[in-house]
Amino acid sequence: MADFDLAIIGGGINGTGMARDAAGRGLRVLLVEQNDLASGTSSASTKLIHGGLRYLEHGAVRLVHEALAEREVLLRMAPQIIRPLRFTLPPQDGMRSVLRIRIGLFLYDRLGGRRLLPPTRTIDLTHHPAGVPLKRRFKYAFQYSDCWVDDARLVVLNARDAAERGAQIRTRTKCVRAERTDLWRLSLISRGERAVATARVLVNASGPWAAEVDEMVVRRAHPPRLRLVQGSHIVVPRLFDHGEAYLFQNPDGRVVFAIAYEGDYTLIGTTDRDFTGDLSAVAASHDEIKYLCEAAMAYFRRPVSPNDVVWTFSGVRALHDDGSRKPEDITRDYHLELDKRYGEAPLLSVYGGKITTYRRLAEAALAMLSPFFVMGPVWTGTAPLPGGNFPVDGVDALIAQTRRRWPFVSEAHARRLATAYGTRLDDILGEARSMDDLGLCFGPNLTAAEVRYLMEREWAQTAEDVLWRRSKLGLKLSGAEAVRLAAFMAENAAGPRDLNAAE
């Protein structure tokens, strides 16, 4: 008998989403990730839950419809890390016509069964806050709705829920070989220790590493063609005072987002260019940074130059190669391939996909695997993620409740905890009666109590895990504070563990 029903390689959004869904249906699940959860593409998105307005231009109506329908499903599942966001789209002479934009937004409003999000409207930029930071030549704009998400936390919460439903989540664990008979025999390495696990079905959900896993681990003879596309983002000091976003058109036909970010900053992205090179060293190029700065300067009154950039991040999307000439034209739809052979264990490979449609991808994947298992029904669309068991408009009420129960917690601290952990912030603050009870403070309200929670419940092992994936406090902590955090985590790290032990 196999140790697991389902073994998943890859701790990004697709892998953890599948682990959660499968564990909730009663399957025995193992997920292995060679680095940290969301350490690749899944923490390098534009942080949007959206339909993809520009995909309508490529005729991807099914993809846009599915993604739009998912916006409010995910908003209800995780209101602590997902919030509605209004986008301002000013028309630009010589680019898409106003009629074309109106038709696109008309379809966008009607394809997804919108109930919670407000509809598109036209605004006068000369009398609207959204017009204040823009150049005076923009007189009006369209405003439409999508949602913002903390992408890395979405991955972690899916993993947390999967673990609570019985899945084993093993980070910093690399699958170096998968031998195929009537079962899969996986050779695993973590911290120099070797272990073996067996599974009835193997899933390759390793994102941009999918081809490497196919070739080096699974040793498939003819895997599907993938196209690796890099997308980069820049973060600059805040360019506008409201908490919403902009969608700008560029002369090359692409679009760029400018989004209020972490209170004091503006996030600008993304780019699309073919990627070759080392997947462990993906970084924004000088040309990409310059491109994004010029895109912002075409609309904002305040100059934006590479010298203003305080942080950049880049991700590589592994897209199913559909033969498109330009990287931005390749479909963002997911592609699932089931390799089943008589007398041998099945292999399911996952290619492409958007963070918005990860839950639907998981459902589609398990539907393909249904002949091999007895499993429960579809369930994830109505079950909140950990900490998300409160109304979609209940964040302010949760903050107020937090400050009543723990009056020593500042407004800013309570808001950060509420919008990261939701109702699970109780597990961090516990019985504390003062800030001193929460232990060392490493910087802007990051306490030892929170760091211990992240280490014990959310697989954080390094300062980078905490500062750049479980939060974005890396933008605000000094170098000395980050070093102090790293030292604390090293002192409090758990020793080596048995890879075959249950969570």
Buried (B, 14 or more C-beta within 10 A) or exposed (E): EBBBBBBBBBBBBBBBBBBBBBBBBBBBBBBBBBBBBBBBBBBBBBBBBBBBBBBBEBEBEEBBBBBBBBBBBBBBBBBBBBBBBBBBBBBBEEBBEEEEBBEBBEBBBEBBEBEEBEEBEEBEBEEBEBBEBBBEEBEBBBBBBBBBBBBBBBBBBBBBBBBBBBBBBBBBBBBEBBBBEEBBBBBBBBEEEEBEBBBBBBBBBBBBBBBEBBEEBBEBEEBBEBBBBBBBBBBBEBBBEEEBBBBBBBEEEBBBBBBBBBEEBBBBBBBBBEBEEEBEEBEBBEEBBEBBBBBBBBBBEBEBEEEBBEBBBBBBBBBBBEEEEEBBBBBBBBBBBBBBEEEEBBBBBBBBBBBBBBBBBBBBBBEBBEEBBEBEEBEBBEBBBBBBBBEBEBBEEBBEBBBEEBEBBEEEBBBBBBBBBBBBBBBBBEEBEEBEBBBEBBBBBBBBBBBBBBBEBBBBBBBBBBBBBBBBBBBBBEEEBBEBBBEBBEEEEEEEEEBEEEE
